[in-house]
C-alpha cells in the first residue's frame, strides 16, 4: 500500500481511465483505421502511466520537508520507503515507460516520436526539482502534461494512418481530442492552483512562491474566482455552437459538468480553510471525470441522432 500511495495510484487510475475511454468509448466506434492494435494501445497507456508514476515518486523525494508540514501522516519517502529506494523506483518506472514508448514509436515507423516520452520524463523531473517553485509555471506544466496524454492518442493512433482519403475525417476526430485536451488543461490548471492554496503553510515555510503566496490568499481567491468563469462560459458557448442539436450530451454536460463547475465557483468565494480547499480539489477532479465520460455520451448521441 505504501508503494501505491507513493505513485499516487488514484491519479494514475484516472489517467489510464481517460486514455482507455477515448480509445474504447469513442475512436473504436468510428469507421476509421487505427494505427495500434489493442495490446499495443494498452502498452501506450502503460507507458504514460509508468512515466507519470515516476514523476510522482521523484516529486515526493523533493517534497519531503514540505509534506511534513502540509500532511505529515501521508509522508512516505523517508519513513516507510527510504530515499535511496525511492530513487531506484523512479529510475525503473521512468526507464521502462520510456523504453515502451521507444518500442511503440518503431512499431508505427516513427522512431523520432520516442523523443516525446523522453521529453515528458525530463519535464517531470524538472518540475520536481525547480519548475514547481516558479509561480504558475509549475501548475501549467502539470496541467499541460495531463492534456498531452489526450493529444498523444491522436499522435500514435490517428496520425500514422492518416492518408488523403480520410484526412478530413481524421482532422475532425483529432480536433475533438484537442477540445478535450484543452478542457483537461484548464480544469487541471485550476485544480493545481487550488492545491497550492491547500498546501499554503508548507510551501510558505519552504520559500516556494506559489500563486496564493505571491498574491496572498484573499486576493488570490478573487483572481481564481474570476478565472473560473472562463471554462464555464467557454463550455456553454461550445454547447450552444456545436452540440445543441445533440440532446443527450447537452443535458449531460449541463448537469454533470456545468452544474458542478457553477457550484465550484460559488463555493470558492467563501473558501478559507484547508479542508474547504481539499473539497474543491476533489470537486474539480470529479468535474474532470464527468467531462471525460462525456465523450461516450457524445458518441452514442451522434449514433442515436443518425
N, C-alpha and C positions, 0 to 999 in steps of 0.2 A: 504493500500500500504506500510505503514511503516513496518508492520509485514512481508510482503513478502520480502521486502528488507533486513530485519533483518536476515531472514533464507536463504538469497541468493537463491531465488526461481529459477533463471536461472540454477544454478548448480544442484539444486535438480531435475529439469526437465530433465537435461542431464543424471543424474544418473538413474532416472526412465526409461527414453527412452532406455538407454543402456540395462538394465535388461529385459525390455519388448521385445526388438529386438532379444536378444539371445533366448528367450523362443518362441515367436510367429513368428519370422522370420527365425529361424533355427531349434531348437530342436523339435518343433511341426511337422516339415516336415520329421523327421527321423522315421524310423519304429522301435520305441522303446517305452517301457512303461515309464511314468514319475511319480514320487512319489507324486507330489502335483496336486490337481485339480486346475482349472483355478483360482477360487476365493481364494484358499489357496496360490497360487503363487503370486497373486496380494497383498495378505497380507504380503508376504515376501518382495515385492517391497516397500510396505508402511512402513514396519518395518525399512528397511535400510534408506529410505528417512527421516523418523522421527528422527532416531538416528543421521543422518548426519545434519539435521536441528538443532538439539540440539547442535551439535558440532559448527555450525556456530554462534549460539546465545552466547554460553559461550566464544567463541573466540572474539566476538565483545565486550563482557563485559570487557575482559582483555586487549583489544586493543584500548581502548578509547583514551588514550593520543597519541599513535602512529598515529591513524586515524585522529586526529585533525590536524596533520601536513601533512600527506600524501594526505588526501582527506576530508577536513573538511565539505564539502557540503553533504557528504554521511554518516556522523556520526549520528546514530540513538539512541544508548544507551546513556542516559544522556540528550538527547534532547527530541525527541518525545516519547520515551519509557524510563521509569525510570529503574535504575539498579535493584531495587528490583523486578520489574515486569519482567525484562529480566531473572532474576534467576528463577522466577516462571515458565516462558515459557520453559526455559531449562529443568527444572525438569519434567514438564508434557510431553514434547516431548520425552525426553530420556526414561522416565518410561514406557510410552505407547509403544514405539518402542521395548524395552527390553521385555515387557510383551507379545507382539505379537510373538517375537522370541521364548520365552518360550513355548507358545501355539503351535507353528509350530513344535518345537523340539519334543514335546509329540505326535503330530499328526503322525510324521514319526517314532515314537517309538525310538527316540534318545534323551532322556531328557538331556543328558550331552552336547548336541550341544547348549543348551541355554547359556552356558558359552561364546560362540563365540560373542554373542550380548553384553554381559556384558563387555567382553574384549575390543570390539570396542569402546563402550561408554567410558570406563575408559581411553583408549588410546587418544581419542579425548579431554578429559578433561586434561590429562597430557600434550598434545600438546599445548593447550591454556595457561596453567599455567607455563610450563617450557621447554618442548622439542623444541618448535619453536625458542628458544633463542640459541640453540646449532647448530652450523654450519652443514648444510646438513642433520642432524638428523631429524629436523622438516620437511624439504622438503620431505625426504624419507618416513617418517611416513604417511603423507597425500597421497603421490603417492601410497604407499603400500595399504592403506585402500581403495582407489578407485579401485585398481587392485583386491583386495579381494572381492569387490562387484560383480566381474565376477566369481571368483572361488566359491563363496558361492552358485551360481546357481547349480554347479555340486554337491556340498556337500548336498544340500537339494532336488534336483530334479533328480539326476542320481544315486548317491551312494546308497540310501536306496533301490533301485530296481535293483541293480547290482547283478546278480547271475552268476553261472558258464556258462550258455548257452549264455549269452550276454556280458560276461565280456570283451571280446576283442573289441566288437563294442563300449561299454561304455568307454573303455580306450581311443579309438581314439577320441571320442567326448569330453572327458574330456581334452585330450591333445590339442584339438583345442581351448577350453575355456582357457586353460593355456597359449597358444600362444597369444591370445588376451589380457589376463591379463598382460603378460609381456610387450606387446606393450603399453597398457594403463599406466602401471607403468612408462615406460621410457619417454613417451610423457608428462605425467603429472609431472614427476620429472623435466623435462626441463622447463615446464610452471611455476612450483613453484619457480624455481631459477630465471627465468625471472621476475616474480612478485617481487622478492627481489630487483632486480635492479630498478624496477619501484618505490618501496617503500623505496629507499635508505635513503632519508633525514629523514623520521620519525623514521626508525629503528636506524639510527646513533645517533639521539638525545636521544633515549631511551636506548642506550648502548647495543642493540641487535647485536650479532655477526653473521650476515648473510653472505652468500657466497661472495657477492660483497664488503662488508665491510671488511671482512678478507683478501681478495686478492687484493682489490682495483678494481675500475671499469674497467680500461683498461686491466689489467692482467686477471681479471675475465671473461671479454668478450672473450678473446683469448682462455681461458680454455673451456668455454661453446661452443665456435665455433668448437673446436677440438672434444669435446664430441658429438656434434650434428651430426657428421658423422656416429657415431655408429648405431643409429636407421635406418639411410638411407641405409648404407651398409648392415646391417643385413636384412632389409626388401627386398632389391634387391637380396640378396643371397637366402632368403626364397622363393621369387617368382620364381627364376631360378630353385631351387631344388625341390619345391613342387607343384608349380602352373602353370608352363609354358605351360602345355597342356590344361589349362583352359583359353581360350582366353579372355572371358568377364571380369573375375575377375582380370586377369593380366593387361589388359588395364585400368580397373577401378583404380587399386592400383597405377599404374604408373602415371595416370593423376590426380587423386584426393588425393593421399597420398604422393607419392614420389615427384611429381611436387611441391606442396606447401611446402614440407619439404626442398626441394632444395632451393626454394625461401627464406624460413626462414633462412637458413644458409648464403646465400648471403647477405640478408638484415641485419643480425646480426652483420656482421663485421664492418659496419659503423654506428651502432646504438649508440646514445649518450643521447638523450632526453627522458624524462619521457613519452611523447606522443608516441615515437617510440617503447619503451618497452611495452607500453599498447597495441599497434598494434600487436606486436609479440606474446603477451599473447593471444590475441583473435585469431590470426592465428593458434596457437597450439591447441586451443580449437576446431577450425574448422577442423584441421587435425585429432584430436581425434574423432570428429563426423563422418567424412567420413570413418575413419578406422573402426568404429563400424558398420556402414551401410554396409561395405564390406562383412559382414557375410551373409547378404541377397543375395548379388550378388553371393557369393560363393555357397550358397545353390542352387540357380536356375541354375548356370553354371554347377554344378555337375549333376543335373537332366537333363539339356539340352544335355550334352555330353553323358549321359546314354541312 
